[in-house]
Amino acid sequence: VSTAVVEPYNSVLSTHSLLEHTDVSVLLDNEAIYDICRRSLDIERPTYTNLNRLISQIISSLTTSLRFDGAINVDITEFQTNLVPYPRIHFMLSSYAPVISAAKAYHEQISVPEITSAVFEPSSMMAKCDPRHGKYMACCLMYRGDVVPKDVNAAVATIKTKRAVQFVDWLVSNS
């Protein structure tokens, strides 16, 4: 996916600046997003335009509360407060579900439990990694559309019961 030999170097060399001068960083990986475009959007050879459109959808979703009013909206500053345990550990792994092609968008029904389960799957991660081999320090689930808190609470309770997602031991609400 990399078009230039220097891209990995740029990532490594920017890390120091990101550690020192940012409060929250969202991890996005071209390879992971490329795979999502191929697998979920049925794009045989994704271009940077395809990747950027998916990335823009993700960032738009993260910043929705800045543009629209809502009773249970999260202010963007709350990401830092609730998701960053220590100042230098401020790299957020993002996930997005469902990602479906325009052709399938009006033909598939997906429930809140299915969406909730899908966001924890490695295939939904916007960076190439498998969080099942580690533990989460914090988590923020954001839903858009016709979703009621009762359904979200039930889906989260199911995930907790199945122990499908592991959190660090020192997390207060790890019950």
N, C-alpha and C positions, 0 to 999 in steps of 0.2 A: 504494500500500500504506500510505502514511503517513496516519494518522488526524488528525493535528494539524499545524498550520503550524509549530509550534515544534520538532518532532522533529529536523530537520536542525541547528537551532541547538544543541539539547541535545548532539548528537554532537560538534559543533565545539567547544563550550565545555567539554566534559568531557575533551578531548584533553590539555590541559595537565596536569590532575590524573592522567590515566593515564600520561603520560610520567614524571612525578615520583614517583608513589606506588605503582606496580605493578611487579612483576618480569616477568610474562607476561600478555598480553592475547590472548584468542581473538576473532577478528573474526567476527561473525555479522551478516548483512544480511537484513532482512525481505523485500526484493524477491527476492533470490536464493532464499531458502527458500520463498517464495510460489511461485516458478516451479517449484521441485523438487516441491512438493506437487501442483501442477497436472499437471506432465509425468509424474512417476514414480509418484505415489500415486493418480492419476486422481480428484483432488478438484477439481471444476469451479470452486468459489468457496471457497478455503481461508479459514478463520477464524483468529483469533489462537490459539485452542485447538489447531488443526491445526499451526500454526507452532511453538507451544510444545512440543507432543509430539515433533516432529522434533528441536528443539533439545535437549530433555531426553534423547533417545536419543544424541545426539552427545556431550553432556557426560557422560552415564553411561559411554559408551565410553571417553572420555578418562580417566576416573577409576576404571576397572575395577580397576586394580592396587591401589588403596587398599582395595578390598573383598574381593578374592579372591587367594589364593596362587597362584603359578605359577613354574615354573622360569626362564622368560625374561621375567618381568614387568618393566616399566619403572616406577621410582618417579617420582612426579609432579615431584619436584625436578630430575630428570634432563632434563625438558623445557627448563628454564631453562639448565642447564649445556650441553646439546647443541644447542639451537636458537636461542639468543640470542647473536649474535656480539658485540654491544656493548649496554650497558645501555639506551640509549634506543631501540634497534631491537628491541623485544620484542613486536611485534604478529604473532601467528601467523595465517596463513590456514589455515582448516580445510576439509577435504573429507571426504565420506562416501560409501562405495559398498559394496554395492549398496543403493539405495533402491528398494524394490519394494512394491507394494500387498499387503495381506493376502491378497487373492484369488489373486495370482500367486506368493506366497511358497513354496508347496509344489509348484509345477509347474515352476519354472525352476531349472535347475542353472547355476551360474556358477563358473568355475574361478579359481584363484589368479592366473594371468596376466591374466584378464579384469578381476578386481577391482583388481589393481595398476594396470593401464592406465586403468581408469575413474576412479580417484581423482585422476588428473592432468588429467582433462577439465574444461573450464570449466563444463560442466553439472553437475558434482558439487561445485563450490565453494560454500561457505556464505556467500560474499561475492561480489557481482557484479563479476567481473574475469576477465581472460584471461591467466593466467600464461605462456602461450606467447609473449607479447610482452615478456617479461622473463626474469630468471634467478632461480633459487632460491639462497638462502644455505645452507640446511640443510633436511633432510627427515626425518620420522619416520613410518614406516609401522607401523600397529598392526592386527593381525588378531585376530578372535575366532572361536572354533569349531574345527573339525577341519582345522587348517592345519599342515603340517609345514615346518620351516625349509628343507628341500631345495627345496620348491616355491617358497617366497618368494625364495630366493637365485636360482633359475632365472628367475623373473619379473623381478627387479631386473636381472639380467645382460642379459636381453632388452631392457629399457628403455635400459640403458646402451649396448648395441650399436647400437640404432636411433637413439640420440641424440634420443629423443623428449622428454626433459626436460633443460633446460639449467641448469647450476649456474655460479655465479660462478667466474672463473678462479683465484682465490686459494684455492679450497677444496682441501685436501690430498688427499682421496680422489676427485678428479674424473677418475678414469681409466676 
